[in-house]
Amino acid sequence: MPDYAGAIQSALFERFGERLDVDPSLRGLEELARMAARRVHRRYLARDIDPGLLRMLCACALSAPSKSDLQQADILIVRDKGTRDAIGALLPEMPWLPTAPAFLVFLANGRRLPQISQMRGKPFPNDHLDLFFNASVDAAIVLATFLRAADAAGLGCCPISVIRDHAAKISAMLELPDKVVPIAGLCVGWPADDGVLSPRLPLSTTVHEERFTETDLAGEVDGYDRRRAETRPFRNQREPERFGQVEFYGWSEDKARQYAKPQRADFGAFVRGKGFHLD
């Protein structure tokens, strides 16, 4: 019988740098082992995904919890090659997007509830930030659940949040109506390789007991930078013409450089233009 407890322990040590105790008698170890060892896949076999399987995985994803049972998340399956190529042309740094066997877009739908209120002859006094926030969180939960379902079926995935860099253009391509916003794309396919296990910040940084704590952020981030560099060093330094070259280039240096320039500064205007009120 496979040693799922050992597999979980090994994967979480690789990801977090911490040796966690795993009870071998715990239920669901096979599923937990898949979750612990989850990898990003950007290379896929030239093998189609059966439409019935894809629809079933969407159904599993949409079985996820929804805020107050409001069901404000939708999934758009993009099959048209011309549309996918056009989206891929906006994101040349992601050549796996147009070549993936399937491409999905996860949507925050703040449109349906006002429509239902009108259908039922009821007022809708909740057209404010909470409408957008709830729909976005629902869409994120559905995305995460789809990833889990796809992994269980043996598929590989790569989320594409960078579609929000071109939210207005992609929204127009997909003919999304008012109050429907793309949250993320997702490439899906049968993996052509083992994929990449992404190391994460230590649990001492991201898991809190009783109160939020931040006692040694600099030390913890430096330790993470160096642990990550052992297995996943950055091949290139971001914007060396602006920031120069440094001897040790870790995750924190890369993220600081990435966010040293405005990111999606027009996204709020796009969301408002789609009919959401963010007050």
N, C-alpha and C positions, 0 to 999 in steps of 0.2 A: 504494500500500500504506500502511496506517495507520502513523503514527510512534509505535509502542508505547513505544519507549525514551523519547521526549520526553514522552509522556503519563505514564509512571511518574515521570520526573524532576519534572514539574510537580505531580503529585499529592502526592509525598513532600515537596516544598518547601512546599506549602500545609499539609501535616499537621505537619511537623517543623521547618520553617524552615531547612532545610539542603539545599543543592544537591548531590545525590549523583551520582556517575558511573554511567551505565548503558550497558553494552556493547550496541550495536544488533544484534550478531550472536548474542547470548545466546539459547538456546532458551527457549521458554515465555513470551515477552514478553507475549503477549496475556493469558494467565492472570495474570501478575504485575501487569499494568496494572489488571485488575479488582480484584485484592487491594489494590493501593496506593490506588485511588480508591474503596474501599468506603464506602458511605454508609448511614446509618440511615434507614429508611422507616417513616413512621407514618400515611401517607395512601395508601389503596388504591382501585383501580378496583372497581366493582361487577361483578366477574368471578370466577366460581368457579375453583378450582384442581382440575384433573382428579385424582380419587383415585389413579389409576395413577401420575401424575407425582409426587404427594406420597409414595407408597410407594417409588418408585424413589429419590427424594431421601433418604428415611430409610435405604434400603439403602446408598447412597453414604456417608452420614454414619457408619453403623455399620461401614463398611469401614476406618475410622480405626484407628490403632494403639491397642492395649489392653494395659494393664500385665500382663505375663507371660501374655498371651492368656487372661486371666481373664474378659473380656467382662462387665463389671459395670455397663454403661450400658443403659438402656431409653428408648424414646420413646413417649409416650402422646399420641395424636391425639384432641383433644377436639372432637367434632362437635355434641353436644347443645346446643341454643341455651339451654336453661334453665341448664345448668351453666356455660356461658360467661358468661351474664348475671350469674349469682351470683358468679363470680370477678371479673367486671368491677365489680360493685357494691362489692367490697372495695377496689378500686383506682380510685376516681373520678378521680384525677389522670391516668389513662391511658385516655381515652375511645376510643382506637383499638383496645383489646383486644377488646371484644365485636363490633366491626364488621369486624375483619380477616377475610378469606375463610377463613383456617385459623389454628388455635391449637394449639400443641404444648407439651407439658411434658416436659422432660428429667429423667430419674430416675437417682439413684444406687441401684443394686440390690446390697445386701449380703446378700440373702436366698438367692440361687441357689446360691452355693458351699457354704454349710452344708447345704443340701438335697441337693446332689450328693454331698457327703461321706457323708451319712447313707445315701443310695441305694447307695453303693459300700462301705458298712460300714467307713468310715475315720474316725478322730478328726478333730476340727476345733479345734486349739488356737490359732487365730488370730482369735478373736473379741475384738479390741481396736481401738485407734484406727486401725491400718493398714487394717482392713477398710473403715471409713467413708471414710478418706482416699483409698484406691485407687479405690473406687466413685465418689466425687465427682470425682476427676481424670478418670476415664474418661468420665463424663457431660459434663464441661466440654469435653473433646477432641471428643466426638461433636457437641456443640452447635456448636463452632467449625467443624467439618467440614461440618455441615449448612448453615451460613451461606455457606460457600464454594460448596457445590453449588447452593444456591438462587440465589446471585448469578450463577453460570454459566448458569443456566436463564432468567435475566431477571427473577426474582422479587425482591421487596424484603422485608426482615425488620427486626424490632425485638425484641431480647432483653428479657425481663421478669424481672429478678432479684428485684424487689420482691415477688414471690409468696412469698418466704421470710419476709416480714413477717407473713404469715398462714398459715404452713406447716401448723399443726395443722388449721385450718378447711379449707384446700384439700386436704390429705391425706384428710380425712374425706369431702369432696365427691367425690373421685376414688376413694375406697375403696381407698387404698393400704395394703397389708399391712405387718406388721412388717419392719423392715430395708429398706424402700423409701422414699426421701426425695426430694421435689421439689427440684431444684437451680435450675432457671430455666424460665420460660415463653418462648414465641417466637411473635410475630405474624408471619404470612406472607401475602403477597398480591402482586398485580400493581401496581407503583408508579403512583401518580397524579401524582407530581411527581419532581423530581430528587433529593429526599432531602437529607440533611445530612452533609457531610464533617467529622468531628470532629478538630480539631487535637490533637496529642499533645505530651507533654513532650519536650524535646529529647533526641536520642540520647546526648548527653554525660551526661545524667542516668540513662538507663535501660540503656545498653549499656556493659559493663565489659570491660576487657582485662586478663587475668591475675589481677587482684585487684579486689575490690569497692572502688570509690572514691566519695568524697562530699566533694569539695574546695570547691565553691561552690554548695551547694544553694539558699541564699537568693537568690543572684544569678540562677541558672538558672530558678528558679520565678518570680521577678519578671519575667524576660524572657519567659517563656512566658505569664504572665498578660497582659502587654501585647500580645504578638503575637496571642493568642487574642481579646482584646477588639476588635482591629481588624476581625475578620470575624464573631465570634460573641459579642457582648457580652451579659451577663445582663440580662434585661428587668426583673427584680425582685431586691431584696436579701432574703435569707432572714432571717426573724425580726427585723425592725427594732425591734419593741417590746422585744426582749431585748438586741440588740447595737447598736442605733442605725443611722444611715445614714452611710456613708463616701463620700468623694468618688470614689475609684476602687474599684470592686468587681470583683475578678478571680476566676479559678478557685480559687486557693488560699484566698481569703477565704470563698468559698462552701462549699468542702469542709470548712474548719475549722469553720464554723458548723454544717454538716450533722452533723458528728461530735462536736459539743459536747453532744449529748444521746445517751442510750443507744440503740443500734441492735440490734435482735433479741437483747436480753439473755436472752430465753427460748428461743433456738434450741437451745442445748446441752441444755436440759431436754427439748425436743421430740425431738431426735435420740435421747437416752437412752430416752425414752418409746417410741420406735419400735423399741427392742430393741438398739440399738448400744451397745457398751461403749467408752468413750473413754479408757481408761487407757493 
